[in-house]
Amino acid sequence: MNIQSLVRNTSPVLLRLGNNKNRAQSHSTLTWLTAALIAFVSLTSSASAQEESASAHARSIKIDSNVVTEHETKILGKRVKYSATTGTQPVWNSKDEAVATLFYTYYQRTDLKDSTERPLIISFNGGPGSASVWMHVAYTGPRILNIDDEGYPVQPYGVQTNPYSILDVADIVFVNPVNTGYSRVLPKADGSMPSQDEQQKMFFGVNADISYLADWVNTFVTRNNRWRSPKYLIGESYGTTRVSGLALELQNRQWMYLNGVVLVSPTDIGIERNGPVKAANRLPYFAAAAWYHNKLEAELQNKDLTELLPEVEDFTINTLIPALAKGGFIGGTEKRDVLKQMARYSGLSEASIAQNNLDVSTAFFWKDLLRDEGKTLGRLDSRYLGIDAKQSGDRPDYWAELTSWLHSFTPAINYYLREELKYKTDIKYNMFGNVHPWDRSNNKTGENLRLAMAQNPYLNVMIQAGYYDGATNYFDAKYTMWQLDQSGTLKDRLSFKGYRSGHMMYLRRDDLKQSNQDLREFIEASTPSKGAPAMYHRTQN
């Protein structure tokens, strides 16, 4: 309130006082009231100024923005020119109000005469709550971390050319969901922030996440004139849940059809693995990690990994699952035979396995395999080693691989976005954002992916997984693929690729090269010849 309105509102009171018969008393009261008003105006003006000053200096991200830079690189020995657009794009609610803004980075090849039919890759990481940083500056993008050939950080921190990037064959947009990267929830019209319950309903759950991201993708594709492009989703870890659900959501709610979905180190995507299956499916991963650390007997150690694993998988399916299904009623002889084989394939002692009733947790495996050496294994990549305060216990003190990765990823992405891509803001880049509690109910994303494939004859799915990943192990990924379509009618459009590394299999140089090549071939194979109709044909007898 300003002084003019105060005077206007109090004038009748002052006039009445002025007409009072007791002039002295009126004068005294008038003087007091005037002084009080002046003091009140001074205080409110000061508060208003402070409020305006605080608002002007509030740390915030632009709701709708972009910065474009031009670049040149070499991919597979050939020169490629491209633009990089970093920016924010709003998320709108059903009333067309901006309720959040998502930060993205969009790479587009610029040395082609016509990019109308050029594929577009829409890339998501996982968590939930993880930024797009991991695949952005380590896998498919044109710039990757300064790391050694096995994926360990080296200084000085920063980025280098990715000679295997798929930017030569497809444009890529890396998307940061709400509260990851620079993406943020926005205040409501009255300036207040949505409550935690309101935010969860809008953003933080399996289905809420899919719904708002599908709408955001529609806007992005429209703004960038990409409706005619073959489109692909790629998601890593929880991002596989996200893109599996998005496939159907984009088709049925946004009328946007895809050519491919790539699941990197997939979660269960709503396909349950419980009881004996959950316990048994760990063994092939145990064998891979034990083989890497040279903990198997000579006969197995001398085999190549890809020769060993089918043998362990066969034992898992045909012997271990049935044995675990018998629980405490398994026969003594059978139990001893199973114990012996589990110890042989896992590198653990028969005693350790027996003490766990044949159900060895991954945490115990990470702690126990190299216990005698005083080392623990990494969770997401079991090639990495850690050191605990005590050799005793049944789980590691920390995840060796994640601390290693954060060494290099955090400074690299902050440097790269600001100094090379020229996007500058005081907002903190959230490697992991606050998105919890996450509503995991009604997760039907696997079934939704199957239905999307059934509805769309063009849609193909590829799974990529690292053999040394203990968080989302490669054999679980295979199992998910097998269970995705139990009819078997879609299996010709489902494929699996394994790599000699962990959760982020692309960190290892040889796997970076191979996994990107597998993506190229997948894109080529899932792009139909010109004029080929999206239709099914009757089977000829």
N, C-alpha and C positions, 0 to 999 in steps of 0.2 A: 504494500500500500504506500502511495506517495503523499507528500505534504498537502497537495491540492485536494485530494479526495478526503484526507483527514479533516481539513478545514471545512470542506463542503458538508461532511457528515456531522460535524460538531457545531456548525454555525447556529442552528436553532437553540442549542443549549446555551451558547454564549450570549445570544440575544436575550434569552429569558433572564439570564443572570444580570445582564446589563440593565434590564428594566426593574430589577428587584428594588424595593423601597429602602432596604438596608444597603446603601451604596458601598459603605466601607467593607461590609462582609462580602458583598458581591465582588468588589475589587480584589480582595484577598483570595477569594475562591478562583476568580478568573486568572489571576497571576499564577496560582498553583497549577491550575489545569493547563494553562499555556506551557508552563515549564515541563509538565508531565508529557504533553503532546510532543514537544520538541525532543525530549529524551527518547520517547518511544520511536519517533521517526528516525532519529539517529541510529538507534539499535537495529531497527528493521532494515534500514538502508544498508548498514554495515553487514548484516546477515545476508541480505540479498546479494550484495557485492561479493561476499565470500562464496556464496552458493554459485554465482555465475562464474567466478574465478575457478572454483573446483571443477565445475562442469567443463570449462574451457580446457582444463588441464587433465581431465579424466583420460585414463589409458583405454583406448578403444580401437577397434579395427573398422576400416571402411566397409560399409554394407555391400557396396557394389563398386568394384574397381578392377583395373588391370594395368599391367606394365608389360610391354612387348620388347624383347631384345632379339637381335639377329645373330646367328652363329654358323659355324662350319666345322665339320668333323670328318673323320674317316671311319667307315664301317666295313669290315671285311675287305679292307684295302682300297675302297672306293670313296671318293669325296661325296659328302652329303651336306647340303645347306638346309638350315631349318630355323624356324622362329620358336621362341619360348615365351608363352604368355603366362604370367603369374597374376593371380587376382582373387577376388571374392565374388560370389554370386549368391543372392538371397535364397532362403527357404521361405515359402509362403504357406500360410494356413488356408483353410477353406473360405475365409473371408478376404483373401488376397492381402493379408497383412504380413509383413516381413517378421518372422519369429526367430530366425537365425541366419547366419551367413557362413558359407563354406569356402575355405581356401583351396585353391587348385593350382596345378601347373600343367599346361597344355603345350605339347610339342607337335609341331606341324612341319612336314618337309616342304621346302619352298622352291626347290629347283626342278619342279615338274610342271609341264604345261597344263595338265588337267588332273586335279586330285578328287574329282567328283566321286569316283568309284574306289577310292583308296580306303582300305580298312581303318577303322577307329577302335583302339583298345582303351577300355575304361577300367582303371586299375584301383583296387582297394586293398588295404591291409586289414589287420584284424584286431585282436585284443579280447573282447571289445574295449575300445578306448585307445587304440594305437594309431599313430599318424601314418601317413602314406610314405614316410621317409625310407622304409626298408627296401621295398622294391624300386622306389624312385631312384635312389643313389647307390644301388648295389646290383640291380638286375637288368631291367629292360631299357632304362633311360640312357641318354647319350653321355652322361657323366657318372662316374662311380667313385667309390671311396679309394683313398690311398691305403691299401692293405696288401699283405704279402700273398703269395700264390695259394696259401691254404686258408686265407681269410682272417688272419690275425692283424690287429691294428699296427700301423707304423706311423712315426712322426716324420716330418710335420703333418698334422692333420689337414685334410683337404680332399680334393677330388681330382680325378684324372679322366682321360678319354676312355669310353667304353667301346672297344673295337668290335664288339659282338651285338650291340644294341639292335633291337628290331625296328628302329626308326627308319631304316632303309625300306621296309615293306609296309609299315603301318604308322599312323599318327597315334599319340598316346596322351591321355589325360589322367593325372594322378589326383585322386579326390580324398580330402580329409573330412570325415564325418564330424558332427557337432562335438566340440570341446577337444578335438585333436588338431595338431598343427596350430594354425592361426584361426581355426573355425570356432565360432562362439555363438551362444544363445544371446538373443537381443532382448532389451527391456520391452515391456508392454507399452501401450500408448500413454499410460499415465506415468511412465518412468520407472515403475517398479519391475523387479525381475520375477518371472514365473516361479511358482513354488517348486520344490523338489518333485512333488507328485505330478504337477503339471508338466514339468520337463520330462519326466519318465514316460508319461503318456504320449508326448509328442515325439520323443527321440530315442529313449534308452530302453530298448527291448527288441527282441527278434523281429517282431512284425512292425513295430513303429519305425524302426531303423530302415526296413525295406520300403515302407510306404513313402516316407519323405524323400529318401534317396532316389526312388524311381521318378518322382515328380521333378527333382533337381536335375536328373539326367535328361529328362525331356526338355527342360529349359535350355540346358547346355547344348544339346544337339540342335535345337531350333535356332538358338543365337548364332551358332557356328556353322549353320547350313550343312549339317552332316546327315540329314535324313536318308539320303541315297547311298550312304556308305555302308558296306558290310560292317557289322558291329560285333565286338567281342567284349566279354567281361572276364577279368582275371582277378582272383582274390587269394590272399594267403592267410592260412590259419583260420581265425574266426571270419576272416574275409570270405572264406569259402561258403560259410553259412549265409553270409550276406548276398553273394552273387548267385547262389543256388536259388534263393528266394526271389531275387531281382529278376531272374530269367522269366518266371511266370508273371510277376507283377508288371514288368515292362510290356509283356505281350497282352495281358488281359485288361490292364488298367490304363496303359499309355499307348497301346496299339503299336508297339515298337518291337520288331522281331529281330532275333540275333542269329548270327552264324556260328558262334562258339562261346563256350564257357570253359575257363581253365581254373582248376582247383589246385593250388599250390599248398602242400602240407595240410591236407584237409582235416577238419573236425568231423564229428559223426553226422553232420548235417541232418540231425533229427532221426537218423537210423540207429536204433539202440543196439548197443553191444554190452550185454550184462552177463553176470554169472560165469560159467565155464568159458564162454567165448571171450569175454573181456580179459580173463586171466590168461588164457592160453595164447591169445594173439600177441602177447608181449614177447614170446620166446624168439621169433625170428629176429626182432630188433636186438634182443639180448645177444644172440649169436653174432650179429653184425658188429656190435660194439666190442664184444669179447675178441672177435677175430682182429679187429683194428688194433687192439691193445696187446695182441699176441698172447692171449690167455687160454687158447684152446690147445688140445693135444695135437701132436705133430701131424697126424693123418688129416685132420680137419684144417689145421693152420696152413698146410701146404696146398690146399685147394684155393682157387680164386674165389672171391666173395660171391660172384654171380653163379658159381658152380655149387657153393655151399648152401646158399639160401633156399633154393628149391627143395633140397633134402630136408631142411629144418621145417619148411612150410608143410611138406607132406606129412611129417611126423606130427606137427601141430594139428592139422585137420583130421587126420585119420586115427591118431592114437591119443594125443593129449586132451583134446576136447571131450571125447567119450570117457576118458579116465576121470577127468575133473567132474563130469556130470554125475558120477557115482558117489562123490563126496566121501563121507566117512565109511561107506559100505564097500569101497574098493577092496579087492582081494590083496592079501599080503604080497604075493608074488608079482602081481601086476603093478602094485605100488612101487616095489623095489626096482622093477624094470623101468618104470617111468622116471623114477628119481635118478637112476643112473644116466638115462638119456638126456634128461633136463640138465643135469650137471655137466655132461659132455658137451652139450650145445651152448650153454650159458657161461661157462667158465666159473660158476659158483660151486661151492662144495655141496655134496649130497646132504650134509648135516644142516646147512643153511636153508636148503630147499625144504627139507623135512620139517624143520622148525616153523616154516611158513605154510605147512599143509599143502604144498605144491602150488600155492598161490603167492608168487613172489611179486611184490609191488615194484614199480619202477624206482621209487625213492630208495628202497632197500638195495636194489641193484646198483644204483649210482654210488651208494655208500660202500657197498661190500666188495665190488669186483677188484678194486685196487687197495683195499683196506690195509693189507700187509705192507704196502709201499707208502702209506700215509697220504694217499691222494683220493679225491672224489671225481666223479664224471659230471660233465655238463648235462643239463636236462634237454635243452633244445638242440644241442649238438654235442654228442658224447665223445668227440675227439678232444674237447677242451678239458683241462684238469684244474681242480681246485684243492685248497688246503684247509682242513677243518681244525678247530681248536683241540678236538679229541678224535682219536681213531674209533672210539666206541660210538654207539648210536645207530639209528636206522634210517637217517636221511642226512644229506649234506647241509652245511650251514648256509650256503648261498649258491647261486647259479653262476658258475664260472664263465659260461659262454656269454650270458647277458651283460655282465659287467665288462667283458672284453669288447663286446659290440658297442656299448654305450660310450666307451673310450673314443671310438672313431666316428660313429654316426652323429652324435650330438654336435660337436664342433663343425663337422663337415656340412651338415644341412644348414646351420645358422650362417656359416661363411658363404655357402653357395647361393642361397636365396638372396642375401643382402648384396654381396659383392659381384657376383657374376650375373644373376638374373635381375638385380637392381630393385627388388621388392623390399622396402624398408618400413618397419613398424616397430613400436615399442612393446607390442604384445609379445608375450613369451611363446615360443614354439613348443607346444606340448608334445613331447615324444609319447607320453602316456597321459591321457586326459581323464578327468573325473566324469565317469558315465555310470556310476554304480549308485544304487542297486540296479542291475540289469535284469529285465523281465525275460526269462528264458522259456516261459510257458508257451504252449501251442506251437512248438517248433516242428513244422511240417516241410521244411525247406528241401529235404531230399525228395519227398514225394512231389513237391512243386516243380523241382527240376525235371523229374521224370515226366510229369504232365506237360511241361513246356516242350520237351523233346518230342513227345507223342503228337502234340499239336503242330509242331513246326518241323517238317522233314529236313530243313536245312541245318538244324541245330545239332552241333557236335560237342562232345565233352572230353577234355583231356585232364588227367591227374598227374601231377608231378610231386615226387616225394624223395626225401633223403634217407638213406639206409641207417644213418646214425642219429636220427631224430627220435628222442625218447618221449617227447610231449605228444606229438600226433604221429605215431609210428607208421612206417610204410606199409606194414601188413594190415593194420586197421584201414588204411586208405584203400588197399586192394579189396578188403572185405566190404567196405562201403560201396565200391564200384560193382562188386558182384551182387549186392543186395539192392542196388538202386532200381534195377528193373528185373524182377524175378521171372518175368515171362521170357526173357532172353531175346526179345524181338528188337531191342535197341542196342544190343552189344556191339554191332558193327560200327556204331557211332560213339563208342566209349573206348578210351585207351589209357594206358598207364605207362609212365616213365620213371625209372628209379636212378638215383645218383649217389656217388660215394662221398656224401657229406651229410649235413644235418637239416634242421628246419628251414634255414635259409640256404638251400643247397647251392645257390648261385654265388656264394662268397668264395668258394673254391674255384680257382681260375679255370681248370679243365671243365668243371660243371657249369660255370658261367657261359662258356663257349657252347657246350652241348645243349644246355637248357634253352638258350636263345635260339639255337638252330632247330630244336624240337618245336618251338613256338612258330618259327617261320614255316616249317613243313606243315604244321597243324593249320595255320592260316591258309596256306596254299590248297591243302586237301579239303578244307571246309568252304572254300569259295567255289560255288558251282559254275560250270561253264556257261557262257552267255546264252541266254534263252532257255536254260534248263528249268522246267517247272517245279515248284514245290508241291510234290504229290507222291503218294504211295502207289505202287503197282501191285496187282494181284499176283500171288505166287502161282507159277505154272507147274502143274504136276507132270 
